Amino acid sequence: MSDSLLQVSGLSMRFGGLLAVDSVAFDVKRDEVFAIIGPNGAGKTTVFNCVGGFYKPTAGDVVMDGKPINGLPSHKVAQHGLVRTFQNVRLFKQLTVLENLLVAQHTQVENRLLPGLLKLKSYRKSEADALDRSAQWLDFMGLREFANREAGNLPYGHQRRLEIARCMITKPRLLMLDEPAAGLNPQEKRELQGLIDTLRRDFGVAVLLIEHDMGLVMGVSDRILVMEHGKPITTGKPDDVRNDPRVIKAYLGEE
């Protein structure tokens, strides 16, 4: 079994005459936190969208645990154990917190018509199991008291935690976080770093992260890919990346 859970090679994405991503390559190891950073417009989110199935890449390969997934739609990618959050929280805001977690389990519960109509034992057990899993994640995320509140009425930091819970309840092997610290206060950012560490350690999930908050990136990542103008600059451990002249130039420029 390969040490790499996700392998991306030669990834390119062209929008008409614009080459937004040019020959990006990286891998994410099992139980690893891997971050992609770079200035605005570096192509980070485009890479995310190609890996997650929202874009079909112009060229390149995306392989999840030995199986090619490039070009698959996002719901098919999720079936391979790769799920994601978004820079702008995308919850079902008119549903309750609990209902958001129940909806996320639609592929895991008994959904055949006849058992549902007849309320057969298999259907009732499936429903009960889904409620139990939801309650466990509400407790884990500190959201139990908000279970019956509409998700759109939660404080922003709680919405972030709910979005991550909604991903984790599907039992992913790779969790993609798109700027999860955006809009969080310093205390919430510290809690987010602890949460990412816990998810990796206790649930064995690998994390692929896009983030502008360098404190969070440097504190939580095992390795970092730096991009500029759609191209990779370097990949390495946080200390190596922090001191790389090419990275300093990309962020700060040069005289």
N, C-alpha and C positions, 0 to 999 in steps of 0.2 A: 504494500500500500504506500502510495506517494505521501511524502510529508506535506505536500501542498494540497489544500482543499480547492482553491480557485487558482486557475492559471489563465492569464491574459497575455496574448502575444500579437504583435503587429497591428494593434487596434487603431483604426483610422475612421473618421467620420467627416463626410463632406456634405455641406449644405450649398448646393449650386456651385458657385465658384469659390466658396469659403471652405478651407480645410480647417475645421475646428479642432480636430484631434489627429495627430500625425504619428503613427507607428509607436504607440504606447505599449509597454510590456511590464508586467509585474506578476507576482504570485502572492497569495495569502495562505499562510500555513495554518494548520489546525490549532485552535485555541489561541491564535495570535490576534493582536490589535494592530491593524495596518492602516496608516493614515495617508491621504492624498492632500497635499497643500499646494498653494501657489497664489499669485496675485489674482485680482478679479480679471476674468476673461481668459484664464489659463487653460480652460477646458475641463475642469474637474467634474462639474455636473454633467457634462456631455459624456464623459467616461462612465459615470454612474448610470446614466440613462441607457447607455449601450450594454453595460453589464447586466442591468436589471430588466432588460427586455422592453423598455419604453421606446428605444430607437433600435433600428436594425443597422448595425455598423456597415460602413462602405467596404471595409476590409478587415481582416484579422480574425483571430479565434478567441473564444471565451469558453473555457472548459471547467466544469464544476464536478469535482471528484471523479475525474476521468471521462465525463460525458460532455460532449459539446452542447452548449446552450445558446450560442450566438444566433440571433435571428428569431429565437422563440419569443412569443408574447409574454408579458409579465406574469400572467397567471400560470403559465407553463413553467417559467423560471422558478416561481414560488414552490411548485411541486418538487423541484430538485433541492429544496431546502434553503433557498436564498430569498430573503425578504428585506424590505427597506422602509425607512421613514423618509419624510420630505422636509425640505427647508421651511416650507410653510405647512404647518400642521394640517393634516387632512383626516379629520375625524368625521363620523356621522354626527354632526353637531346637534341635530334635533332628537337623536336617540339618547337614552341614558348611558351613563358610564358602563353599567352592566351589559346593556344591550350591545354596545360596541364590541365587547369581548365575546359575546355569544355569536354575533354575526361573523366574527373572524374565524369561528370554528365550523363554518358551514360545510367544509370538506371532510370534517372529522366526525360528524354526527350522522345518525340514521336519517336519510332524507328521501327514502322511497315513499311513494304516495300511499300504498296500501297500509304499511305499518303505521303511518301517521294518522290516517283516517280511522283506523281501528284501535289506535293507542295500544299497540302490542307491547309486550314486555321489552323487546329489543329497543323500541322507540323510547319508552319511558326511561330505560337505563341510560340510553344515549343522551337524553335531555338532562338527566341527573348528573352524569359525568361532566357534561359541558358546564353546568352550573357550579360544580365543585371546582373545576379548573379555573373558572372565572373568579370564584371567591378566593382561591389561593393566590392568584396574581393581584387581586385587589389588596389583599393583606400585604403581599410582598412589596407593592408599590406605595403602601400607605394611603390607599384610596377607598378603603371599605366604607367610610362614612359618607362618601359621595356616590355610592353605587346607584342611587335612584335619581341623581341630579342629571339634567341634560348636559351632555359633554361640552357643548358650546358655552356653558355658563361656568365652567371650571376656571380657576386662575391659570394663567398661561403655563407656568411651570408644571402644574398638574396635568395639563393637556399633553405636554411633552412626555410625561411619565406614562400616561394612558396610551399614547401612540406606540411607545416602546413595548408596553405590556401586550398590546394588540398584536404586535409582531411576534413576541416571544411565546404567546399562547399557541401559535401554530407549530411550535417545536422546530425552529430553524436550525441549520448548522452554520449559516453565515448571516449575520445581521449587518445591513448597510445603513449607516446613520449619516444623513445629509444635514450638516451644520446643526447638530442637536443642541448646541449651547446658544444658538441665536435667540436673543430676547430674554435670556436668563440672567438673574442677578448673581453676584459673586458667590453667595452661599449655595444657590441652586447649581452653579457650575461645579462647586466642590462635591456636592451630592451626586451630580451626574458622573463625575470621574470615578467616585466610589461605586456607583451602579454599574458602569462599564466593566470595572475590575471584577465585580461580583458575578456578572453574567458570564464573563469568560472563565472565571475560576470554578464557579459552582454549577454552571449549566453546560460547560464545555463548548460554548458557541464562539466562533471566530467573529471578529468585528472589522468591517471595512468602513473607514471614517473619512468624511470631508469636514474640515473645520477651519475657521479663521482664527479662533482663539488659541494662540500659540502656547499659553500656559497649559491648557487642557491637552493639546496635541503632544507636547513634550512630556507631560506627566503620565499619560496613559498609553502611549504607543510603543510597540516593540520595534517597528520599522516605519519609515516615512518615505513616500515618493513625492518629489517636488516637481511641479510642472510650470512651464512658462510658454505662452503662445501656442498651446496645444501639444507641446513636445515635453518629454521627460528630461529633466536636468540631471537628477541624481536620485539614488535610492540608498538609504542607510539607516543606522541607528540614530536616535535623537541627537546625541552629542556630536556625531559626525556631521549630520545635516546642519545643525546650528552653527557650526564653524566652517562650513563649506563656502569658499569665496564666491562660487557661482550662485549659491542661494542668497547670500548677502547682496550680491549685485542685482538679482531678480527683484528683491524686495525694496532695496534702498537706492539702487542705481549706482552710478559711478561718476566721478568728475570727468 
